[in-house]
């Protein structure tokens, strides 16, 4: 089970859809950075329009955070092994 999904659900009162502001808060970036990345096609969370608002699915945010954690742990392990053999 996704470890960050439970934390996000608690933080955002169990809602499935998060506003762009909430997505940015959850992944730790500024809103303007999100707009820049969306324009460049590099924003990591699929967003869609709901009326005038951009929203993202909490599960996509959770997947992104879990992937980032896994990548960070793998990088840490590589660095740790490299230092041990140096």
C-alpha positions in Angstrom: 0.0 0.0 0.0 1.2 3.5 -0.7 2.6 5.0 2.4 2.1 8.7 1.4 -1.6 8.2 0.4 -2.8 7.8 4.0 -0.8 10.9 5.0 -2.2 13.0 2.1 -5.7 11.8 2.7 -5.4 12.9 6.3 -3.9 16.2 5.4 -6.6 17.0 2.8 -9.6 15.6 4.7 -10.0 12.5 2.5 -10.8 14.4 -0.7 -9.8 12.7 -3.9 -9.3 15.9 -5.9 -6.8 18.5 -4.9 -6.5 22.1 -6.2 -3.3 23.2 -7.9 -2.4 25.1 -4.7 -2.8 21.9 -2.7 -0.8 19.8 -5.2 2.0 22.4 -5.1 1.9 22.4 -1.3 2.1 18.6 -1.2 5.0 18.3 -3.6 6.8 21.4 -2.3 6.9 23.7 -5.3 5.6 27.2 -6.0 2.5 27.7 -8.0 4.4 29.6 -10.7 6.9 26.8 -11.0 3.9 24.4 -11.6 2.5 26.7 -14.3 6.0 26.9 -16.0 6.4 23.1 -15.9 2.8 22.5 -17.2 3.6 24.9 -20.1 6.8 22.9 -20.8 5.0 19.6 -20.5 7.2 18.5 -17.5 4.8 18.8 -14.6 4.8 15.4 -12.9 1.1 15.3 -11.8 -1.7 15.0 -14.4 -4.0 18.0 -13.9 -7.4 18.7 -15.4 -9.9 21.5 -15.5 -13.0 21.4 -13.2 -14.8 24.6 -14.2 -12.2 27.3 -13.8 -10.0 25.3 -11.5 -7.1 22.9 -12.1 -7.3 19.8 -10.0 -5.2 16.7 -9.6 -6.0 13.3 -8.2 -4.6 12.6 -4.7 -3.5 9.1 -5.9 -1.3 10.7 -8.6 0.3 13.0 -6.0 0.9 10.0 -3.8 2.5 8.0 -6.6 4.8 10.9 -7.4 5.9 11.3 -3.8 6.5 7.6 -3.4 8.5 7.5 -6.7 10.6 10.4 -5.5 11.2 8.7 -2.1 12.3 5.4 -3.9 14.6 7.3 -6.2 16.2 9.2 -3.3 16.7 6.0 -1.3 18.3 4.3 -4.3 20.6 7.3 -4.8 21.5 7.3 -1.1 22.4 3.5 -1.3 24.6 4.1 -4.4 26.4 6.9 -2.6 26.8 4.9 0.6 28.3 1.9 -1.4 30.7 4.3 -3.3 31.9 5.8 -0.1 32.4 2.4 1.5 34.7 1.2 -1.4 36.6 4.5 -1.6 
